[in-house]
Amino acid sequence: MTEGKTQQTLVLIKPDGLVKSLTGNILTALSETKLVIIGAKMVQVSRELAERHYNKLREEKGDEIFEEVLKYIQGHYHTSRVLALVYEGENAIEKVRQVAGSTNPEEAAPTTIRGRYGRIVSSTGVFENVVHASASEEEAEREIKLWFEPHELSNVIYPTEKKIVEKEEIDWEEKNE
């Protein structure tokens, strides 16, 4: 492990983790890393976001697995929500991946998150592995920028620029009393 390298990493608590009410258990396990959460939000995953997140999977595994993974992350089997988190600290990527365990739940150590709570769905071949954790600094940066806007993080972690953007937003309705 490299000494003193501050990193950021994306962690997703996937739909199967949410529907099984494992959020508290997962956060407790991740707290053992002594990393700091600098971003957190509940996300309803669109097809576009799912495709962009898993863009390499289509090339590696083919269209059939790619489509099943998109259905899984979008909540077709469980819930349409994902809890997205950004952790920061010394050797964040390696620490989170150690606690998360092997991507394949059947190969994950039983003391890891995926070893305890993951499974492979035999009908689809999809790994319901409860969490996603970035595998490298390059992947972490790409994924964090995909899932979070700069203002949604408590720290500025990548270079930013100011832009004037006009967009339509939904706001809370004012009560007339």
N, C-alpha and C positions, 0 to 999 in steps of 0.2 A: 504494500500500500504506500503510495506517495505521501510523504509528510507535508502537512500544511497547505494543500491545494484546495482552495475554496471553489466549490462547484455548485451548480444548481441541477435539479433533476425533476422531471415530471412524473407524478404518480397519479394513476387513475384507479379509483375504486369502481370496478366495472358493474354492469347491471346485476350479475349474479351475486356479487358481494353485497349490493344494496338490498336486493329482495330477500336475502337470507339474514338481514340485520347484522352483518359482520363489520360494519363501519367502526364501531368502538373497539372491537378486537384488533382490527387492522391498524388503526391509529395508535393503539397501545403498543403493538409490536414495533411500529415505525418509530415511536418515541424512544425506544431503546438505542436508536442511532445517535441521539443527542443533536439532531439537526433541527433547524428552525423552519417552520412553515411561513413562507412569504407570500403565498397566494392560495386561495381556496374558493371554489364555487361549484354549484350544482349546474350541470349542463344537460340539456336535451340534445342528443347527438343527431345532427342532420346527416343525410347521405353524403353531402359534399364534404363535411368535416371528417366523416368516417373514411371516405375514399382518400382524402389527403393524408390522414394519419397513417393509413395502412397501404400507401402507394407502392411500396416495395414488395408487399406480400403477393400481389397479382403476378409479378414476374417470377417470384420464388416458388409459389405453390399452385398457380393456375387460377382460372376464373371460378371454378366451383367452390374451392376453399375460400377464396377471396369474398365471394357473395355470402357464404355462410357466416364469415367473420363480421361482415358489414351488418348482417341481420342481428347478430349477437350484440354488437356494441351499440346498435340503434335501439335495442330493447324488444325485438320481435319475440324473444323467448321469455323475458323476465319483466323488466321495467325500462322505460325509455330514458332513464336518467343515469348519469355518471357523475361521481364526485371527482373533480379535477383539483390536484394540489401541486404546488411547487415547493420543494424542500431545498434548503441551502445550508452549506456547511462544508467542513473539511471532508474530502473524499466522498461527497454525497452520493454519487452514482454507484460506486462500489458498495457502500454501506447499505443503501436501499435494496440493491439487487441481492445482497447476501440475505437480508431479512425476508425478501420476497420469495427467493428460491428459484429453482429451474422453471423455465416457461412451461415445460411439460409437467403437469401436476404429479404424474406417476413417477417421474424421475426426481422430483423435489424432495429434499430432506423433510422428514415428518415434523420437524420443529419450525419450518418456514411457513409463511402465509399460504403459499400455494400447496405445500405439502399437507397442511392441516385442512384447508378449505376447498381446494381445487378438484376438478374432475374432468375427464374427457367424455364428451357425449358420443356414444357409439353410433348413433344414427347419422350424425353430421360430421364427426371427426374433429369438431371444434373443441379447443381447450377452454373450458370454463375455469380460468385460472385466477379469478377474483380481482387481480390487480395488474396494472401495466406499470413498468418502470423503465425509464430511458436506459439504453445500453451504452451510450458514449456521450462525450461532451457535444459532439456535432449533432447527434440525434436529440439530445436534451434541448439544445438551443432551437432546433427546427420545431420540435413538439411544443415547447413552451410558447413560442411565437404563434403557433397555430391555435392553441387553446386559450391563450390569455392576451389581452391588450396591455400595454405598458402600465396604464393607470390602475390596473387590477392587481398589481403586485406592490408590496410594501417597500421594496427596494428597486432602484433602477439597475438592472443587471446586464443590459445590452445597450449599445448606443441607440438613442432615440432622436427624433426630429419633431418639431412642432409644425402642425398643419392646420389650416382652417378647413373643416369638413362640415358640410351641410348634410344632415341626415334626419330622417323621421324617427322619433322615439316614442315609446309608450310611457306615459307618466301617470302618477296617481291622480285620480279624479278628485277635484275639490268638492267638499260637501258644502252645500248652501244651507245654512241654519238660520 
